[in-house]
Amino acid sequence: MRAAKPDLFINLTTGTYPSPAWLRYADTIWRDGQDHDFAGVGTSRERWITYRDQQVYENIVIGGPLFPLNSLMLHGIIYAQHAVGL
């Protein structure tokens, strides 16, 4: 694919094991976990950020300590009418 389009950006979003080896084939992997959830205390926004950070720590820092954090896809825009807390 990159031979045809060198600037192609590939994001693996399938719950990929956090191994640096994936970066031979893709630019980023998904941090794993739910799209959104809440953890800790504070406003909904603060609790979502805490949940995101918790997932990164548990799934990437502990699960794959050699994986570079700058190659993680943390999340994009969530557009939802019926999601709890959004």
Phi and psi restraints in degrees (value plus and minus 20) as a CYANA .aco file:
   2 ARG   PHI     -91.3   -51.3
   2 ARG   PSI     -42.4    -2.4
   3 ALA   PHI     -83.9   -43.9
   3 ALA   PSI     -56.5   -16.5
   4 ALA   PHI    -102.3   -62.3
   4 ALA   PSI     -51.5   -11.5
   5 LYS   PHI    -162.4  -122.4
   5 LYS   PSI      67.6   107.6
   6 PRO   PHI     -78.1   -38.1
   6 PRO   PSI     -47.5    -7.5
   7 ASP   PHI    -111.7   -71.7
   7 ASP   PSI      -5.7    34.3
   8 LEU   PHI     -82.0   -42.0
   8 LEU   PSI     115.8   155.8
   9 PHE   PHI    -130.4   -90.4
   9 PHE   PSI     101.9   141.9
  10 ILE   PHI    -132.8   -92.8
  10 ILE   PSI     105.6   145.6
  11 ASN   PHI    -140.2  -100.2
  11 ASN   PSI      97.4   137.4
  12 LEU   PHI    -104.3   -64.3
  12 LEU   PSI      97.2   137.2
  13 THR   PHI    -137.5   -97.5
  13 THR   PSI      12.6    52.6
  14 THR   PHI    -131.7   -91.7
  14 THR   PSI       5.1    45.1
  15 GLY   PHI      53.4    93.4
  15 GLY   PSI      20.3    60.3
  16 THR   PHI     -87.1   -47.1
  16 THR   PSI     119.0   159.0
  17 TYR   PHI     -80.8   -40.8
  17 TYR   PSI     115.6   155.6
  18 PRO   PHI     -96.1   -56.1
  18 PRO   PSI      48.3    88.3
  19 SER   PHI    -125.3   -85.3
  19 SER   PSI     116.6   156.6
  20 PRO   PHI     -79.7   -39.7
  20 PRO   PSI     -39.3     0.7
  21 ALA   PHI     -79.2   -39.2
  21 ALA   PSI     -51.1   -11.1
  22 TRP   PHI     -82.2   -42.2
  22 TRP   PSI     -43.4    -3.4
  23 LEU   PHI     -93.0   -53.0
  23 LEU   PSI     -25.6    14.4
  24 ARG   PHI     -92.5   -52.5
  24 ARG   PSI     -44.7    -4.7
  25 TYR   PHI    -134.6   -94.6
  25 TYR   PSI     -38.6     1.4
  26 ALA   PHI    -161.5  -121.5
  26 ALA   PSI     142.1   182.1
  27 ASP   PHI    -107.4   -67.4
  27 ASP   PSI     -55.2   -15.2
  28 THR   PHI    -164.7  -124.7
  28 THR   PSI     142.8   182.8
  29 ILE   PHI    -145.2  -105.2
  29 ILE   PSI     141.2   181.2
  30 TRP   PHI     -94.4   -54.4
  30 TRP   PSI     125.1   165.1
  31 ARG   PHI     -90.0   -50.0
  31 ARG   PSI     -33.2     6.8
  32 ASP   PHI      60.3   100.3
  32 ASP   PSI     141.9   181.9
  33 GLY   PHI      77.0   117.0
  33 GLY   PSI    -197.3  -157.3
  34 GLN   PHI     -90.6   -50.6
  34 GLN   PSI     136.8   176.8
  35 ASP   PHI     -80.0   -40.0
  35 ASP   PSI     -63.5   -23.5
  36 HIS   PHI    -168.8  -128.8
  36 HIS   PSI     126.5   166.5
  37 ASP   PHI    -184.9  -144.9
  37 ASP   PSI    -197.1  -157.1
  38 PHE   PHI    -154.1  -114.1
  38 PHE   PSI     125.8   165.8
  39 ALA   PHI    -168.2  -128.2
  39 ALA   PSI     132.1   172.1
  40 GLY   PHI      59.2    99.2
  40 GLY   PSI    -176.6  -136.6
  41 VAL   PHI    -141.5  -101.5
  41 VAL   PSI     144.0   184.0
  42 GLY   PHI      99.6   139.6
  42 GLY   PSI    -185.3  -145.3
  43 THR   PHI     -90.5   -50.5
  43 THR   PSI     147.5   187.5
  44 SER   PHI     -75.5   -35.5
  44 SER   PSI     -62.8   -22.8
  45 ARG   PHI     -81.5   -41.5
  45 ARG   PSI     -66.5   -26.5
  46 GLU   PHI     -83.7   -43.7
  46 GLU   PSI     -60.4   -20.4
  47 ARG   PHI     -88.5   -48.5
  47 ARG   PSI     -53.7   -13.7
  48 TRP   PHI     -87.6   -47.6
  48 TRP   PSI     -62.5   -22.5
  49 ILE   PHI     -82.8   -42.8
  49 ILE   PSI     -60.3   -20.3
  50 THR   PHI     -83.1   -43.1
  50 THR   PSI     -62.0   -22.0
  51 TYR   PHI     -80.9   -40.9
  51 TYR   PSI     -67.6   -27.6
  52 ARG   PHI     -77.8   -37.8
  52 ARG   PSI     -67.8   -27.8
  53 ASP   PHI     -83.8   -43.8
  53 ASP   PSI     -58.0   -18.0
  54 GLN   PHI     -82.3   -42.3
  54 GLN   PSI     -63.6   -23.6
  55 GLN   PHI     -83.9   -43.9
  55 GLN   PSI     -62.4   -22.4
  56 VAL   PHI     -81.8   -41.8
  56 VAL   PSI     -64.9   -24.9
  57 TYR   PHI     -83.7   -43.7
  57 TYR   PSI     -70.5   -30.5
  58 GLU   PHI     -88.5   -48.5
  58 GLU   PSI     -64.6   -24.6
  59 ASN   PHI    -106.9   -66.9
  59 ASN   PSI     -47.9    -7.9
  60 ILE   PHI    -132.0   -92.0
  60 ILE   PSI     -76.3   -36.3
  61 VAL   PHI     -81.8   -41.8
  61 VAL   PSI     -66.5   -26.5
  62 ILE   PHI    -102.6   -62.6
  62 ILE   PSI     -65.3   -25.3
  63 GLY   PHI     -90.4   -50.4
  63 GLY   PSI     -50.6   -10.6
  64 GLY   PHI    -168.8  -128.8
  64 GLY   PSI      50.4    90.4
  65 PRO   PHI     -81.3   -41.3
  65 PRO   PSI     -35.0     5.0
  66 LEU   PHI    -111.4   -71.4
  66 LEU   PSI     -25.4    14.6
  67 PHE   PHI     -96.7   -56.7
  67 PHE   PSI     109.8   149.8
  68 PRO   PHI     -92.7   -52.7
  68 PRO   PSI     106.6   146.6
  69 LEU   PHI     -82.5   -42.5
  69 LEU   PSI     -45.8    -5.8
  70 ASN   PHI     -93.9   -53.9
  70 ASN   PSI     -23.1    16.9
  71 SER   PHI    -127.8   -87.8
  71 SER   PSI       2.4    42.4
  72 LEU   PHI    -119.3   -79.3
  72 LEU   PSI     120.5   160.5
  73 MET   PHI    -115.2   -75.2
  73 MET   PSI      91.6   131.6
  74 LEU   PHI    -104.1   -64.1
  74 LEU   PSI     -68.2   -28.2
  75 HIS   PHI     155.9   195.9
  75 HIS   PSI     138.6   178.6
  76 GLY   PHI    -127.6   -87.6
  76 GLY   PSI    -172.1  -132.1
  77 ILE   PHI    -102.1   -62.1
  77 ILE   PSI     114.0   154.0
  78 ILE   PHI    -123.6   -83.6
  78 ILE   PSI      99.5   139.5
  79 TYR   PHI    -134.6   -94.6
  79 TYR   PSI      91.2   131.2
  80 ALA   PHI    -167.9  -127.9
  80 ALA   PSI     123.5   163.5
  81 GLN   PHI    -119.7   -79.7
  81 GLN   PSI     -41.2    -1.2
  82 HIS   PHI    -145.8  -105.8
  82 HIS   PSI      -4.7    35.3
  83 ALA   PHI    -100.2   -60.2
  83 ALA   PSI     118.4   158.4
  84 VAL   PHI     -84.4   -44.4
  84 VAL   PSI     109.0   149.0
  85 GLY   PHI      61.5   101.5
  85 GLY   PSI     -19.7    20.3
